[in-house]
Amino acid sequence: MALSYIPGAARVGSPQPTVESSSTKHLTEAVQEVYLENKNRLLKALDSTKAILGDLRKFNKDDWVVRYPQLQEQPATTESSPSPPHKRKGIRRSLSFPDDPSFQAEVIVSPARAGLTRSVTLASIADKEEDPVSTEDDDRLVSPAEASDFHVFRLDLKLGVHGSSSSPAALVSQLEKSSIANLLDDRIMNAVHHLDKLRSRVEDTSSKVLVTGDLNAGKSTFVNALLRREVMPVDQQPCTTAFCEVHDAAENGGKEEVHVLKAGTAYSPQDETTFTRATLADLDSIVSENEDESQVLKVYLSDPRDPQASLLSNGVVDISLIDAPGLNRDNTHTTRVFARQEEIDVVVFVVSAENHFTLSAKEFLMNASNEKAYLFIVVNKYEQIRDKAKCRRLVLEQIKQLSPRTYEDAEDLVHFVDSQQALHEDTAPFGNLESALRSFVLVKRSKSKLAPASTYLTKLLSDVDLLVGTNAIVAQTELERARDDLNRVRPVLERMKNGREALEESLESVEENGASRTRMRTKELLTDAVERVGQGKLGVDSPSVPLPSYPGLLGIWDYAREVRQALLSSLDVAVKLAEDEARVVTTEAVSKISQLGDKHLPEGVERSRRVFMPEAMFSSRADKKGNRRSKQVSRTVVAGGLYGLGIGLAQRPDMLETTFFDLFDVHHQFWVHFGESKGDESEDMAVSTLGYASVGLGALTMVGGKVVGARSLLEGVVRIWDLFENESARKWAAPVLGAVTIGLVTYLVLELPSTIPKTVGRRIKASLAKETEEKGEEGSFVGANSSRVSRETRKVLRLASWDLRERFRAAMEESGREVHGAEEMERQAKKALDWFTEVESRTGEVRETVVLVSSA
């Protein structure tokens, strides 16, 4: 039910309407019924809004850091064809966030219309055509100019000159998201506190009318004119520094008096400890004597006029007129007025027609307009102005900028009067003012008392819409980014999980095959080399290790030693050759491991920077003091002796020791001719003069044992002499000595040069075989070198495999973290998006309620 202003009975200079008392009563009841209905609606809207803000604070603290948006205008673009009048587009803006300068998006901001939220959508999405509800802006609760900015949640980030190091962009970009979120939380908390004050004001059955303005604007004179009594102190000098609240004496038992409130104590008319009584005659002295103190005075007056003419004794609602100190007296008083206006239902702003609106007045009105769309403006001392038309035009232009809704209703809300003249005589302008003020305060209570709260709610809900809409865009952006990340990373993680076992098996296979291959090849090569040495040949054919040439009978001992050293060196060369082949095998295996890395590691993962150097294998390592040789060197480590191949068999003193048996292997020849192997077909040795010589030497061995050195020779001679004393032995002595002599001469001349290498080789092979019997297969020359070469290969491959495993593990963990982070971001963004959508719906419901109150 919409109500319009109706003229009161006191309007002077107008025909007085004849209204029957029953009709007046009917009207009053109807007004009260509508007011109570709207009041309940507004209280419900206030409670719902407070719940929304509470949930927003909790969500900001626990679930999602609410971002503070910045919307900037886009350069105007000319469209080829104008949109139809019923298709009204929103305002195009550039969206960014002070804590994240990298985020830039073009959005469409649609100002809120009656019953609808203020929407924010990405400009990349096709502009949604609005329903042709209206082509005018009257149904907009927030004007297009205000659509892209905050009202209640606005953060003052203008901390420096643009372009300087302390400019807003430079300073705010240094703030973290949580810091700005905390600032925003403070704004939300302040809004919650203000909602509590609004609720108390709406529940209050009385109406408070604040009369304020600049110094010497005539505020006290105006109040006296309304009361038709000179009650408030009036002087040419600023005299009112206290808040004088004028109430109907009926609220004080019909007594006219002044109550001086005590600071820090809650006032109660029934408790005299909360105030000090004074008479109306003492009011002037109380104000003048306490000019420097901040006082609150309760002034109770009786108005004998008819309720149809009186503002205090109106018969409808309790009214209090509050005469406030001047705004521009000092900052303290101005701040007090600003703070007090939050308790006020109606603001009557008195401005001097001589001075118009000062900076303090403009600041106050702009601040008050955030809550109160309608302000009652009294332009005092108007009759003293010579060019009244110019004054009216200039004042109305200023009001249009400061309070657009007041300007739209200027006929009833803006009055040009002279309060001093009206105090002594009834004038038509002041009568119209009284009638309009009564109508605004009493008949239009939904507009005067409830409209400030609904206006504040409208702007607060608009801020929530803007905050929720922009954060919904952020949530949608992060949701899409999270899903893109999941589509990119999750398959990689799954492939790595599925390929982990295959990689392990492949690495183990490469490692085992490489070690086994080098072990078998080393064993094969060294076994063959030992067999060749046993036959008197070099273990391997190498130009670096030739057999020495025979120097003649006189150098036979040196010859045997050189042959032994050459054969041993050839075995060392065989070891070196086995190592070289192991390097080749290891290089191939390392290459296979690298290929496995290319196959199993995802793109973007850094490959190993290790460079395999085959020549570093089997090299001695420096100890902590920098020595080139390790403190403990295995006796089986390679090879070469005088040929520069390291320490091996050719450097072992026990293997280099040359004996008589390197020249004459008596035991071997004896067992060849007389032992079990005599008839062995595999023995490739013909009976020759060497055989006879060997038989002779064998006999000498049986008689004399070792024929080595002078002592052994004397022992042999004594034994042979004993034999010659025996008659039977003397019979055999001549043939035996002859055979021995012939065989020995033949052996020395013909067979010795080719027999010594075989003899030395057999003895070397026998020594190595004896080591095998003593130390086992792993401790033998062939076994130890095979194990060593295989172990070195395995060590290299194990290091390469470990490096690949670590990179694979790290990449898998990183992918797992990315997947987990993307899943968490997706969950949070989805939750935030759903929550913001729900809040938009809730604010829309509250807005519909506020619209019903505002349209009443």
CORJOHU-V901563 format. One record per backbone hydrogen bond with DSSP energy under -0.5 kcal/mol. CO is the residue of the C=O (numbers start at 1). NH is the residue of the N-H. E is the energy in kcal/mol with one decimal. If there is no record, write none. Layout:
co=<CO	CO>
nh=<NH	NH>
e=<E	E>
This chain:
co=<8	11	17	20	21	22	23	24	25	26	27	28	29	30	31	32	33	34	35	36	37	38	39	40	41	42	43	44	45	46	47	48	49	50	51	52	53	54	55	56	57	58	59	59	64	67	68	70	70	72	77	84	86	87	90	91	92	93	93	94	95	96	97	100	100	102	105	105	106	106	107	107	108	108	109	109	110	112	112	113	117	119	121	122	131	131	137	139	143	143	144	146	155	157	161	164	167	168	169	171	172	176	177	178	179	180	181	182	183	184	185	186	187	188	189	190	191	192	193	194	195	196	197	198	199	200	207	207	208	208	208	209	209	210	210	211	212	213	214	218	219	220	221	222	223	224	224	229	239	240	242	243	243	244	244	245	245	246	247	248	249	249	249	250	252	255	257	258	258	259	259	260	262	268	270	271	272	274	276	278	279	280	282	283	284	285	286	288	290	293	295	296	297	297	298	298	299	299	300	301	302	306	306	308	312	312	318	320	320	321	321	322	322	323	326	330	331	332	333	334	335	336	337	339	340	341	346	346	347	347	348	348	349	349	350	351	352	356	358	359	360	361	362	363	364	365	366	367	368	368	371	371	373	375	376	377	377	378	378	379	380	381	382	386	387	388	389	390	391	392	393	394	395	396	397	398	399	403	404	405	407	409	409	410	413	413	415	415	417	418	419	420	421	421	427	428	429	430	431	432	433	434	435	436	437	438	438	439	442	444	444	445	445	450	451	452	453	454	455	456	457	458	459	460	461	462	463	464	465	466	467	468	469	470	471	472	473	474	475	476	477	478	479	480	481	482	483	484	485	486	488	489	490	491	492	493	494	495	496	497	497	499	500	501	502	503	504	505	506	507	508	509	510	511	512	513	514	515	516	517	518	519	520	521	522	523	524	525	526	527	528	529	530	531	532	532	533	540	542	552	553	555	556	557	558	559	560	561	562	563	564	565	566	567	568	569	570	571	572	573	574	575	576	577	578	579	580	581	582	583	584	585	586	587	588	589	590	591	592	593	594	595	596	597	602	610	612	613	614	616	623	627	631	632	634	638	640	641	646	646	648	649	651	652	652	653	659	660	660	664	665	666	667	668	669	670	670	671	671	675	677	680	682	683	686	688	688	689	690	691	692	693	694	695	696	697	698	699	700	701	706	708	709	710	711	712	713	714	715	716	717	718	719	720	721	722	723	726	727	728	729	730	732	733	734	735	736	737	738	739	740	741	742	743	744	745	746	746	747	751	752	753	754	755	756	757	758	759	760	761	762	763	764	765	766	767	768	769	770	771	772	776	777	780	781	782	783	784	785	786	787	788	789	790	791	792	793	794	795	796	797	798	799	800	801	802	803	804	805	806	807	808	809	810	811	812	813	814	815	816	817	818	819	820	821	822	823	824	825	826	827	828	829	830	831	832	833	834	835	836	837	838	839	840	841	842	843	844	845	846	847	848	849	850	851	853	856>
nh=<11	14	19	24	25	26	27	28	29	30	31	32	33	34	35	36	37	38	39	40	41	42	43	44	45	46	47	48	49	50	51	52	53	54	55	56	57	58	59	60	61	62	63	64	66	69	98	72	96	94	79	87	88	89	92	109	74	95	107	72	105	70	100	97	103	104	95	107	123	124	93	109	110	121	91	111	119	141	142	116	119	110	108	125	133	134	140	114	146	147	147	149	157	159	164	167	171	172	173	174	175	180	181	182	183	184	185	186	187	188	189	190	191	192	193	194	195	196	197	198	199	200	201	202	203	204	209	320	210	345	346	211	322	212	348	324	350	327	217	222	223	224	225	226	227	228	229	231	241	326	244	245	297	246	323	247	299	321	301	251	252	254	255	253	255	257	300	260	278	261	298	276	265	271	272	274	275	262	260	258	282	283	286	287	288	289	290	291	293	295	243	261	245	299	259	300	247	301	257	249	304	309	310	9	314	319	207	209	322	246	323	211	324	244	329	334	335	336	337	338	339	340	341	342	343	344	210	348	349	376	212	350	351	378	214	380	356	358	362	363	364	365	366	367	368	369	370	370	371	372	373	456	406	377	349	379	415	351	380	417	353	384	385	388	391	392	393	394	395	396	397	398	399	400	401	402	403	407	408	409	410	412	413	414	377	415	379	417	382	422	423	424	424	425	431	432	433	434	435	436	437	438	439	440	441	442	443	444	445	447	448	449	450	454	455	456	457	458	459	460	461	462	463	464	465	466	467	468	469	470	471	472	473	474	475	476	477	478	479	480	481	482	483	484	485	486	487	488	489	490	492	493	494	495	496	497	498	499	500	500	501	503	504	505	506	507	508	509	510	511	512	513	514	515	516	517	518	519	520	521	522	523	524	525	526	527	528	529	530	531	532	533	534	535	535	537	536	542	545	555	556	559	560	561	562	563	564	565	566	567	568	569	570	571	572	573	574	575	576	577	578	579	580	581	582	583	584	585	586	587	588	589	590	591	592	593	594	595	596	597	598	599	600	601	605	612	614	616	617	619	626	623	633	634	637	647	643	644	641	648	651	652	653	655	656	657	662	663	664	666	669	670	671	672	673	674	675	675	677	678	680	683	684	685	688	691	692	693	694	695	696	697	698	699	700	701	702	703	704	705	708	712	713	714	715	716	717	718	719	720	721	722	723	724	725	726	726	730	731	732	733	734	736	737	738	739	740	741	742	743	744	745	746	747	748	749	750	751	752	755	756	757	758	759	760	761	762	763	764	765	766	767	768	769	770	771	772	773	774	775	776	780	780	784	785	786	787	788	789	790	791	792	793	794	795	796	797	798	799	800	801	802	803	804	805	806	807	808	809	810	811	812	813	814	815	816	817	818	819	820	821	822	823	824	825	826	827	828	829	830	831	832	833	834	835	836	837	838	839	840	841	842	843	844	845	846	847	848	849	850	851	852	853	854	855	856	3>
e=<-1.3	-0.7	-0.8	-2.5	-2.5	-2.4	-2.8	-2.6	-2.5	-2.5	-2.8	-2.5	-2.5	-2.5	-2.7	-2.7	-2.1	-2.6	-2.7	-2.3	-1.9	-2.7	-2.6	-2.1	-2.4	-2.8	-2.3	-2.4	-2.6	-2.4	-2.1	-2.2	-2.6	-2.4	-2.4	-2.4	-2.5	-2.2	-2.8	-2.4	-1.8	-2.9	-1.6	-2.8	-1.0	-0.7	-0.8	-0.5	-1.9	-2.9	-0.5	-2.1	-0.7	-0.6	-0.5	-3.2	-0.9	-0.6	-2.9	-2.1	-2.0	-2.7	-1.5	-0.7	-1.7	-0.6	-3.9	-0.5	-3.9	-0.5	-2.7	-0.5	-0.6	-2.1	-3.3	-0.6	-1.1	-1.9	-1.1	-2.8	-0.7	-2.7	-3.4	-1.1	-2.9	-0.5	-1.5	-1.6	-1.1	-0.7	-0.8	-1.4	-1.3	-1.7	-2.1	-1.6	-2.8	-3.2	-1.4	-1.1	-1.7	-1.9	-2.5	-2.1	-2.0	-2.6	-2.2	-2.0	-1.7	-2.3	-2.6	-2.4	-2.1	-2.1	-2.2	-2.3	-2.2	-1.8	-1.7	-2.6	-2.6	-2.1	-2.2	-2.9	-2.5	-1.3	-0.5	-2.0	-0.6	-1.6	-2.2	-0.6	-3.1	-0.7	-3.5	-2.4	-3.3	-2.0	-1.4	-2.1	-2.3	-2.4	-2.1	-2.1	-2.1	-1.1	-1.7	-1.5	-0.9	-0.6	-0.8	-0.7	-3.1	-0.7	-3.0	-0.6	-3.5	-2.2	-2.7	-2.1	-2.0	-2.7	-0.6	-1.0	-1.1	-0.7	-2.6	-0.6	-1.9	-0.8	-2.9	-1.8	-1.5	-1.7	-0.7	-1.7	-0.8	-2.0	-3.1	-3.4	-1.0	-1.4	-2.5	-2.2	-2.5	-2.6	-0.9	-0.8	-1.3	-0.9	-2.4	-2.1	-3.4	-0.6	-3.0	-0.6	-3.2	-0.5	-0.7	-3.2	-0.6	-2.5	-2.2	-0.6	-1.2	-0.5	-2.7	-3.0	-0.5	-3.9	-0.6	-3.3	-0.8	-2.1	-0.9	-2.1	-2.6	-1.9	-2.0	-2.3	-2.5	-2.3	-1.8	-1.1	-2.0	-1.0	-2.8	-0.6	-0.7	-2.4	-2.1	-0.6	-0.6	-3.1	-0.7	-2.2	-2.6	-0.6	-2.6	-2.5	-2.2	-2.7	-2.5	-2.1	-2.8	-2.1	-0.6	-0.9	-1.5	-3.4	-0.8	-0.5	-0.5	-0.7	-3.0	-0.5	-2.3	-2.8	-1.0	-2.0	-2.5	-0.7	-1.8	-1.3	-2.0	-2.7	-2.5	-2.6	-2.4	-2.4	-1.9	-1.9	-2.4	-2.1	-1.2	-2.0	-3.2	-2.0	-2.2	-1.4	-1.6	-1.3	-1.7	-2.4	-2.7	-0.5	-3.3	-0.7	-2.3	-2.1	-1.5	-0.6	-0.9	-1.7	-2.2	-2.6	-2.0	-2.6	-2.4	-2.6	-2.8	-2.7	-2.4	-2.7	-2.6	-3.3	-0.8	-3.4	-0.8	-1.1	-2.7	-2.9	-1.7	-2.5	-3.2	-2.3	-2.5	-2.5	-2.2	-2.7	-3.2	-1.9	-2.1	-2.3	-2.7	-2.4	-2.9	-3.2	-3.2	-2.2	-1.9	-2.2	-1.5	-1.9	-2.9	-2.7	-2.6	-2.8	-2.5	-2.4	-2.5	-2.7	-2.3	-2.4	-2.6	-2.5	-2.5	-1.5	-3.3	-2.1	-0.5	-2.4	-2.4	-2.6	-2.2	-2.5	-2.6	-2.2	-0.9	-0.5	-0.5	-2.4	-2.2	-2.5	-2.5	-2.8	-2.5	-2.3	-2.8	-2.6	-2.9	-2.9	-2.3	-2.3	-2.7	-2.7	-2.1	-2.2	-2.8	-2.4	-2.5	-2.4	-2.6	-2.6	-2.7	-2.2	-2.0	-1.8	-2.7	-2.1	-2.2	-2.4	-2.4	-0.9	-0.6	-2.7	-2.1	-0.9	-1.6	-0.8	-1.2	-2.2	-2.3	-1.9	-2.7	-2.6	-2.3	-2.3	-2.6	-2.7	-2.5	-2.6	-2.2	-1.5	-1.8	-2.6	-2.0	-2.0	-2.4	-2.8	-2.4	-2.2	-2.3	-2.3	-2.1	-2.1	-1.8	-2.5	-2.9	-2.7	-2.1	-2.2	-2.9	-2.0	-1.9	-2.2	-2.3	-2.1	-2.3	-1.9	-2.0	-1.9	-2.6	-2.6	-1.4	-0.6	-0.6	-1.9	-1.9	-1.3	-1.8	-1.0	-0.6	-0.5	-1.3	-1.0	-2.2	-1.6	-1.5	-0.6	-1.5	-1.4	-0.6	-0.7	-1.8	-0.9	-1.4	-1.8	-2.4	-1.7	-2.1	-2.5	-2.3	-1.8	-2.1	-3.2	-0.6	-0.7	-0.5	-1.7	-1.0	-1.2	-0.8	-1.4	-0.6	-0.5	-1.7	-2.5	-2.4	-2.2	-2.3	-2.8	-2.7	-2.2	-2.4	-2.3	-2.5	-2.1	-3.9	-2.5	-0.9	-0.6	-1.6	-2.6	-2.3	-2.0	-2.3	-2.6	-2.0	-2.6	-2.6	-2.1	-1.7	-2.0	-1.2	-0.6	-1.3	-2.1	-1.1	-1.2	-1.3	-0.7	-2.1	-3.0	-2.1	-2.6	-2.9	-2.5	-2.9	-2.9	-2.8	-2.4	-2.4	-2.8	-2.6	-1.9	-3.1	-0.9	-2.6	-1.8	-2.1	-0.5	-0.7	-3.1	-3.3	-2.6	-3.0	-2.3	-2.5	-2.8	-2.7	-2.5	-2.4	-2.4	-2.4	-2.0	-1.7	-1.9	-2.0	-3.3	-1.8	-0.6	-0.9	-3.1	-1.7	-2.3	-2.7	-2.5	-2.8	-2.4	-2.9	-2.5	-2.2	-2.6	-2.4	-2.0	-2.5	-2.9	-2.0	-2.3	-2.7	-2.9	-2.3	-2.0	-3.0	-2.8	-2.1	-2.7	-3.1	-3.0	-2.7	-2.4	-2.8	-2.7	-2.5	-2.5	-2.8	-2.6	-2.8	-2.8	-3.2	-2.9	-2.8	-2.7	-2.8	-2.8	-2.5	-2.8	-3.1	-2.6	-2.5	-3.0	-2.9	-2.5	-2.4	-3.1	-2.1	-2.2	-2.5	-2.4	-1.8	-2.3	-3.1	-1.8	-1.7	-2.2	-2.6	-1.9	-1.5	-2.4	-2.8	-1.8	-1.8	-2.9	-2.3	-0.8	-1.0>
